[in-house]
Amino acid sequence: MSGRIGRDDVAHVAALARLELDDAEIDHFTRHLARILEHAADIDELDLDDVPPTYHPVGLRNVLRDDIVESTLDPAEVLAAAPDAEDGRFRVPPILGEAP
């Protein structure tokens, strides 16, 4: 689509998206989409040749904690609380038609 967006454009896109829009909704979205496209055109006209790309607006850094060895759960105790266990593992229902 080049130039302004029209009612036919909005109706066509709505049909492609399988949206049922009445005339009032088509008018509403035509106005709003036209404003969005006008704003995008304004941004497109800016001279940004000397502006480095911004990948993230805030500097990022990983926040990590020290690894601390702590006691863990006893595997036998955990398996004892499971609905079904087999050979030291949780037994779950088969998926995708696979036999157990």
C-alpha positions in Angstrom: 0.0 0.0 0.0 1.4 3.3 -0.9 0.0 6.7 0.1 -2.8 7.0 2.5 -4.7 4.1 3.8 -8.3 3.9 2.8 -11.5 2.1 3.9 -10.9 -0.5 1.2 -7.5 -1.3 2.5 -8.8 -1.8 6.1 -11.7 -3.9 4.9 -9.2 -6.0 2.8 -6.8 -6.6 5.7 -9.8 -7.4 8.0 -11.0 -10.0 5.5 -7.5 -11.5 5.3 -7.5 -11.7 9.1 -11.0 -13.1 9.0 -12.3 -10.2 11.1 -15.9 -9.1 10.7 -16.0 -5.3 10.9 -19.0 -3.1 10.5 -18.9 0.2 8.7 -18.3 2.2 12.0 -15.4 -0.1 12.9 -13.9 0.2 9.5 -14.1 4.0 9.7 -12.6 3.9 13.2 -9.6 1.7 12.2 -9.1 3.6 9.0 -8.6 6.9 11.0 -6.4 5.3 13.6 -4.2 3.4 11.1 -3.8 6.5 9.0 -2.5 8.4 12.1 -0.1 5.5 12.9 1.2 5.5 9.3 1.6 9.3 9.2 3.7 9.0 12.4 5.8 6.3 10.9 6.3 8.5 7.8 7.4 11.4 10.0 10.0 9.1 11.7 11.1 7.8 8.3 12.0 11.3 7.2 14.4 11.9 10.1 18.1 12.0 9.3 19.5 9.3 11.5 22.8 8.6 9.6 25.0 9.7 12.6 22.8 8.1 15.3 24.1 4.7 16.5 21.5 2.0 16.8 20.1 1.5 20.3 19.7 -2.2 21.0 18.4 -1.6 24.5 17.5 1.7 26.1 19.1 0.8 29.5 22.5 -0.7 30.0 22.3 -4.4 31.0 24.3 -6.4 33.3 23.8 -9.8 34.8 22.9 -10.0 38.4 24.3 -13.2 39.7 24.5 -14.6 43.2 27.3 -16.7 44.6 26.8 -20.4 44.3 26.2 -21.7 47.8 26.2 -25.4 48.5 23.1 -26.3 50.4 21.4 -29.5 51.4 19.0 -30.9 48.8 16.0 -33.0 48.9 16.4 -36.7 49.4 15.5 -38.4 46.0 13.8 -41.4 47.7 11.6 -39.0 49.8 10.6 -37.0 46.7 9.8 -40.2 44.7 7.8 -41.5 47.6 5.5 -38.5 47.4 5.1 -38.9 43.6 1.9 -40.5 42.2 4.0 -43.1 40.4 7.7 -43.9 40.2 9.8 -46.5 38.5 13.5 -47.3 38.6 14.3 -44.2 40.6 12.4 -41.8 38.2 9.0 -40.3 38.0 6.7 -42.3 35.9 4.4 -40.2 33.6 1.7 -41.2 31.1 2.9 -41.9 27.6 2.5 -39.2 25.0 2.0 -39.2 21.3 0.7 -42.7 21.3 3.9 -44.2 22.6 3.6 -47.4 24.5 4.9 -47.4 28.1 
